[in-house]
Each structure stands twice: as structure tokens, then as C-alpha cells.
Amino acid sequence: MFRKLFHWIDEQTELVTLFQRFMEEPLALGVGWPHVFGAIALFLFVMQLATGILLTVYYVPSPQAAYQSTAYLNSQIPLGQLVRSLHHWGASAMLIGVLVHMLQTFLWGAYKRPRQIIWVIGVFLLLVTLGLSFTGYLLPWDQKAYWATVVGTRIAGTVPVLGLYITTIIRGGPNVGALTLTRFFGLHVLIFPALLIGLIVFHVSQVRRQGITAPWRRVGGEADVPHPGLFYPDQVFRDAVAALILLAVVFAIALRVPAPLETIANPSSTGYKPRPEWYFLPNFQLLTYIPTKWGQWGEFVGALVVPALGVVALLLLPYLDRNPERRPRRRPFVSTAALLALGSLLYLGIAGAQSGPKPVQLAGLQQQGQKVFLDLRCESCHGINGGGGMEGVDLAQGGPRSPEMVAEKLRTPAKSNPRSIMPPVPASLTKEEFESLVAFVSAIDSRFQMPSEVAGLIPNKPLSHYEQNWFANHRYEVLKDPTVCEQCHKPTFCQSCHRNRKPDSHLHDWLKYHYGTARERPEYCQVCHEQSFCNNCHSTALHTGDWMHRHAEVARTGEQTCLQCHDRNECTTCHGGGKPLSHQQPDWEHKHGSAVGQARGLPSPEAKAKECETCHTAQFCTDCHQGARPKSHDASWMSRHGTAAKPKPQACVTCHRASFCQECHGGLNMPHPADWIISHKDKGSFAAGSVCYRCHDYAKTCAQCHGEAPPTPAQ
């Protein structure tokens, strides 16, 4: 049945025939176990593809979810950490396989004519493999991933003139962020694998076309080499055995040393000191030997020019080395240059590895304190040089510390910081355990690293804590079943945040700062407050357009609310003992009429506030003016205003200027002088509306002399 199926497939595509021809390739005498490294590199690439596909099922390429999805895969998915560890260590193994394969090709002189293009393709395979490793750096979005990418992409900025543009293109902006992560993810899972597959197909097809190089034969002397073996089964067996051995080694490493995952990336962290992976250490160490006075040019030469020259030398090697001999000792110049280059790389790599921070040797009491530190899960909140949590301060910064200060902080964290959510050390600690913990924490400084047994671990969180809005929803989880929190948290943990049934943010002076939080993250308010609660408070507290009309009532009934934002001096400054500043000027009442007129005569009263109505309602003005006059100016005020004005002239000056009074008193020579009877015919007028009628009633006063009918002016 299968024979017929293969026969039909071969008739349609000839794939079976092509596969048979490939597998039946004759092998030159001497080809054997040393030639398995190419197949090993190919096998590791296939393993990377398989594990990478499994990882993408759970991975989310965004700064908000990349770390959480990686941590979720590590801690919640069955065999998730194993798959990620296989992918992590497989990347290093694949690069080693490519390098060893290239080194073997060089030693055997297999890059010489007619196989120059095979070597060139191999160089490009090495570059793409390095690109895969570099772009895979950032994807976990932990501290090492973020800061190593920052340093790596900053190197591109050292290119003269074009550096800024190149860095911006790589990062997707001025800084490493969401666009950088998206671009690196696309390169890592799409572009580079596609390039690598294409180059591998071309590379293998050329090897199949030219054949595997016979060991130690001069160029042009391969025609008489016998070919006693076949690729299948001879070389396939060797390749399969080597691949299985390597798979077992990588599998053992993945089980014993899980792929590291530090704390989530923190762009504001200044204490983290990133270090590259082992394959970039030579370049990293080379930069330390370049004088700092060279500045950007020195970094450009060390980071880009020197590696670029090395790549160019590799690409041109088969065309520059025309010596027909393949044995290394018969190629003294090229072999010596290769030994120098390889020795330099090894020296720089080893020096770079040794230049890292050395583990601090802890004394006996400090060792015990480190164990207490880990037993209490202090690393969940406090990091050490980037390893550990970020809720608390990184203990490597600002150390060493005073033991007395550390002891006080551990016993009463809220004494130095009332907003601290750090719980005090348990009372169950013995005196010796407490003293050892103090000794360890006091000694921590920039030389320390998080203990290796926890450096790559993260707090084991429940599934609900991986949801993006878990904090906003946790109130409802607690209401449904309070024991949910008690499974992980002690009551003191919740109380440290919710002191006196208030969240920590609602301590002293919180009201004056809550607007910014409520505007940017309203879901934080909604954890405890319904929208109606906010509306009821805002209806009185918010300073809307009419707040001045009602602020006196609000200030009386909710004085403490006002004092959350305002100091009492602000009230005194505004009111000045009962008046605003504008009303403290001696002649303000002379001006207020014109001010009212200007305010009421604005072309766009809807768009411009009326000055008086800022503080006064219309009823207030009516109560004083009763339409157009103050209360004192009733129908009979003229007959008695002289009596009122004489003892208190300032009462008139409140509203009237002296010129206003002179218009009346000057023209009529008021009040009545001694000769007023003689002159009153000329001064006065008996017509209706005469100024005399302001004070005198004709029937009661004038009729006694003039009769019942008023005389005409001519009389």
C-alpha cells in the first residue's frame, strides 16, 4: 500500500526520487564522525523552531503582558518552564554548533575552490543566528532583557551622522518600548527564521552539488579519491547518534538550570548593570580597553568597525587564500592569523566573563541571615541589583547600612514611613534569627547579587493575579469569598494597605492629590466607590462656575473638606476680615457702578464672567438698590437728606462724589441762604419737575404765598 502511495507521489512530484538521490550521496574516503557538526547545527535549529512555536502559543508581545505571559508559562503551564529552558539553552548550543562547524571547515580547508560560496553562505548563517539570539533577548521583558537591548541598540547610535536615525528605526522611537518589542518579535519569529531556512536550503544544496570535502586533499586533487560509503545509512547514523547525545545534554541542562527570568523590566531603574550573553562578551570586553577620551568615535570603532572588519575578512577568506594546500601546517600565514584571532576572542570572552561582579563571601551570621531573608520571602518585594521584586527599594542601592537603622526598620516599618506596606518581622523570630537578618541586610551593597536559588524565580501568584485588571477586581473577589485572600495573605498584609478600612492612599492630604489618579486610572476609585459616591461629593466640592455663590454654605457645612486643599490663611487672604481685596480700597463703591456697567455691557456675556456676580447674586444687589436706588432713597428722602448728610457726610460719599453734590448745591446755592426769598424766583422753576419740588410740597409750602395755582415763570 505504502509502495503504491510513494509511487504515485513520485509520479506527480518526483520528490521520492529526489530524496533517494540525496540520501544515496557517495561519501569520500575519510568522511566520518568529525563531519557531524553541520547536521548537529541543523538539528538544533529544528529544535528551536519546534520549541519556539510552542512558546508563541502563550507569549503576548506587549510590554503590559510579555513578562506576565512568560511568567505564566513558567509557573502555570505543564512542562512550560522545560520548553522555555530547552529554547533558551538550545540557542546557545546552536550557536556553538555553527561556530564549531565553521572552525572545522577552516581547519580542513573546505572553504577553498570550488566551495567558496558554501563558506560565504555559512558566514551569513552565523550572522543570522546572532541576529536571532539578539532579538530573542528582549522578548521576556525582564530587567536583563530590557537593559541589554538598551545597550545593544545604543551601539547603533555611535555611527557618525546616521546613528540617531538607525537607532530610531531599530527601536521604533527614541526609547526601547512597545514598538521595539513588536519589531524584535517580528524579526525573531518571522524574518530571521525565514532567512535562515532559505540560507540553509541553499547551503545544503551547494554541499550536495559539490560533495563533502575529502580530508587533507589538495585543491584539484579530489578526483582520484575513492567514495566507499553512502550518506545513508553511514553518515545518517553518525548524525543521529550525535543529535541524540546533544539532545540529552541540552535536556539535562534545561532540567537542572531553568532559563532565568529576572524581575519585570523597570525603565526607571538606575542601579541595574546589564551584561550580555557569552557570545557578545568579547565585544563587550573590547570596549573597556578603548580610552574614554575617544568618546563616541572610540565606541563606534570598538563596537562596530572591528566586528565589521572581522566579518569582511571571513567573507573574503576563500578568495584571498589561494594556497592549494588544505592542511593547516602548510598554510602558515592563514593558520597563524586564525590562531591569533581565535586566541583574542577567547581572551576577551574569558576576561569579560571574569569582569563581572564577584560573589560576596558571607560570614557565618550573614549566611544565616540570608536564609532567613529567603524564608520570609523578602525577595518578593526587595530586589538586589535588579534581581527580586520591585515593590520595595533595591537593597543594593545605598548600602551598606547602619545595623541600628535596619533593626528599627524591620521592627516598625511605619515609623519612618507611615505609607509603608512592609509588614514588621514576625514576632516568632528568635533573637539569633533577627540579629542574623539584620547583619545580612546591613551588609548588602552594590557588590551583592540575589542568591542564585531565587534569582531566576518569581513569586508564585494565583491565576487571578495575572489578569491585567486584577487589582481593580479584587474587591469583588474578597466580597464573594474572603478566604480566597487568606490562602496566601495574612490579615496583617491586608491591614497594611487598608489601615482603618481605608486604602493607604487615603491618608493625610490625599484629597488634594486624588484628582490626578482619578483622571488617569478611574478604575482605582471604582474598586471601593460607586459612581454615585463620587457624584455626591463632587456636587458640592467641585469648583464649578457657580461655586462662589455657594462656597459660604459649603464652607460652613463641610469645613474639613475645604481644609483638605485650602489653608485657613487662604480664606483670610481672600476675605480680609469679611471683604475681598477689591472691596478694601477707600473708593471702591465709587467704582463699582462703572464696573457693573462694564460687566453688564460685555458683547459676549455668556463667555465672560460678570464681575459682581462672581460673589453676589442678583438678589443681593436688589436688596441694596431696590431697583436703581439704595434703601435710604425713598420718596421722602430729599426732604431729610440734608439732616442725614450734615452729621455724616461720609454716608453720601459712599456712593456720590463731591462733584455730584455741587451740581445741585452749587447751581441753587443750596441750602437756603439768607436772601433766598429774593433770589428764589431766578434760581427756581415752578414747572413740573422743578428741583424745588424735590424738597417742598406745593400745597403745603408754596400755596401759602402763591395761591392754589402755581405761578408761571413770567409772573
C-alpha positions, 0 to 999 in steps of 0.5 A, a space after each residue: 500500500 505504502 509502495 503504491 502511495 510513494 509511487 504515485 507521489 513520485 509520479 506527480 512530484 518526483 520528490 521520492 526520487 529526489 530524496 533517494 538521490 540525496 540520501 544515496 550521496 557517495 561519501 569520500 574516503 575519510 568522511 566520518 564522525 568529525 563531519 557531524 557538526 553541520 547536521 548537529 547545527 541543523 538539528 538544533 535549529 529544528 529544535 528551536 523552531 519546534 520549541 519556539 512555536 510552542 512558546 508563541 502559543 502563550 507569549 503576548 508581545 506587549 510590554 503590559 503582558 510579555 513578562 506576565 505571559 512568560 511568567 505564566 508559562 513558567 509557573 502555570 503551564 505543564 512542562 512550560 518552564 522545560 520548553 522555555 529552558 530547552 529554547 533558551 539553552 538550545 540557542 546557545 548550543 546552536 550557536 556553538 554548533 555553527 561556530 564549531 562547524 565553521 572552525 572545522 571547515 577552516 581547519 580542513 580547508 573546505 572553504 577553498 575552490 570550488 566551495 567558496 560560496 558554501 563558506 560565504 553562505 555559512 558566514 551569513 548563517 552565523 550572522 543570522 543566528 546572532 541576529 536571532 539570539 539578539 532579538 530573542 533577548 528582549 522578548 521576556 521583558 525582564 530587567 536583563 532583557 530590557 537593559 541589554 537591548 538598551 545597550 545593544 541598540 545604543 551601539 547603533 547610535 555611535 555611527 557618525 551622522 546616521 546613528 540617531 536615525 538607525 537607532 530610531 528605526 531599530 527601536 521604533 522611537 527614541 526609547 526601547 518600548 512597545 514598538 521595539 518589542 513588536 519589531 524584535 518579535 517580528 524579526 525573531 519569529 518571522 524574518 530571521 527564521 525565514 532567512 535562515 531556512 532559505 540560507 540553509 536550503 541553499 547551503 545544503 544544496 551547494 554541499 550536495 552539488 559539490 560533495 563533502 570535502 575529502 580530508 587533507 586533499 589538495 585543491 584539484 586533487 579530489 578526483 582520484 579519491 575513492 567514495 566507499 560509503 553512502 550518506 545513508 545509512 553511514 553518515 545518517 547514523 553518525 548524525 543521529 547518534 550525535 543529535 541524540 547525545 546533544 539532545 540529552 545534554 541540552 535536556 539535562 541542562 534545561 532540567 537542572 538550570 531553568 532559563 532565568 527570568 529576572 524581575 519585570 523590566 523597570 525603565 526607571 531603574 538606575 542601579 541595574 548593570 546589564 551584561 550580555 550573553 557569552 557570545 557578545 562578551 568579547 565585544 563587550 570586553 573590547 570596549 573597556 580597553 578603548 580610552 574614554 577620551 575617544 568618546 563616541 568615535 572610540 565606541 563606534 570603532 570598538 563596537 562596530 568597525 572591528 566586528 565589521 572588519 572581522 566579518 569582511 575578512 571571513 567573507 573574503 577568506 576563500 578568495 584571498 587564500 589561494 594556497 592549494 594546500 588544505 592542511 593547516 601546517 602548510 598554510 602558515 600565514 592563514 593558520 597563524 592569523 586564525 590562531 591569533 584571532 581565535 586566541 583574542 576572542 577567547 581572551 576577551 570572552 574569558 576576561 569579560 566573563 571574569 569582569 563581572 561582579 564577584 560573589 560576596 563571601 558571607 560570614 557565618 551570621 550573614 549566611 544565616 541571615 540570608 536564609 532567613 531573608 529567603 524564608 520570609 520571602 523578602 525577595 518578593 518585594 526587595 530586589 538586589 541589583 535588579 534581581 527580586 521584586 520591585 515593590 520595595 527599594 533595591 537593597 543594593 542601592 545605598 548600602 551598606 547600612 547602619 545595623 541600628 537603622 535596619 533593626 528599627 526598620 524591620 521592627 516598625 516599618 511605619 515609623 519612618 514611613 507611615 505609607 509603608 506596606 512592609 509588614 514588621 518581622 514576625 514576632 516568632 523570630 528568635 533573637 539569633 534569627 533577627 540579629 542574623 537578618 539584620 547583619 545580612 541586610 546591613 551588609 548588602 551593597 552594590 557588590 551583592 547579587 540575589 542568591 542564585 536559588 531565587 534569582 531566576 524565580 518569581 513569586 508564585 501568584 494565583 491565576 487571578 493575579 495575572 489578569 491585567 485588571 486584577 487589582 481593580 477586581 479584587 474587591 469583588 473577589 474578597 466580597 464573594 469569598 474572603 478566604 480566597 485572600 487568606 490562602 496566601 495573605 495574612 490579615 496583617 498584609 491586608 491591614 497594611 494597605 487598608 489601615 482603618 478600612 481605608 486604602 493607604 492612599 487615603 491618608 493625610 492630604 490625599 484629597 488634594 492629590 486624588 484628582 490626578 489618579 482619578 483622571 488617569 486610572 478611574 478604575 482605582 476609585 471604582 474598586 471601593 466607590 460607586 459612581 454615585 459616591 463620587 457624584 455626591 461629593 463632587 456636587 458640592 466640592 467641585 469648583 464649578 462656575 457657580 461655586 462662589 455663590 455657594 462656597 459660604 454654605 459649603 464652607 460652613 457645612 463641610 469645613 474639613 473638606 475645604 481644609 483638605 486643599 485650602 489653608 485657613 490663611 487662604 480664606 483670610 487672604 481672600 476675605 480680609 476680615 469679611 471683604 475681598 481685596 477689591 472691596 478694601 480700597 477707600 473708593 471702591 463703591 465709587 467704582 463699582 457702578 462703572 464696573 457693573 456697567 462694564 460687566 453688564 455691557 460685555 458683547 459676549 456675556 455668556 463667555 465672560 464672567 460678570 464681575 459682581 456676580 462672581 460673589 453676589 447674586 442678583 438678589 443681593 444687589 436688589 436688596 441694596 438698590 431696590 431697583 436703581 436706588 439704595 434703601 435710604 432713597 425713598 420718596 421722602 428722602 430729599 426732604 431729610 437728606 440734608 439732616 442725614 448728610 450734615 452729621 455724616 457726610 461720609 454716608 453720601 460719599 459712599 456712593 456720590 462724589 463731591 462733584 455730584 453734590 455741587 451740581 445741585 448745591 452749587 447751581 441753587 446755592 443750596 441750602 437756603 441762604 439768607 436772601 433766598 426769598 429774593 433770589 428764589 424766583 431766578 434760581 427756581 422753576 415752578 414747572 413740573 419737575 422743578 428741583 424745588 419740588 424735590 424738597 417742598 410740597 406745593 400745597 403745603 409750602 408754596 400755596 401759602 404765598 402763591 395761591 392754589 395755582 402755581 405761578 408761571 415763570 413770567 409772573 
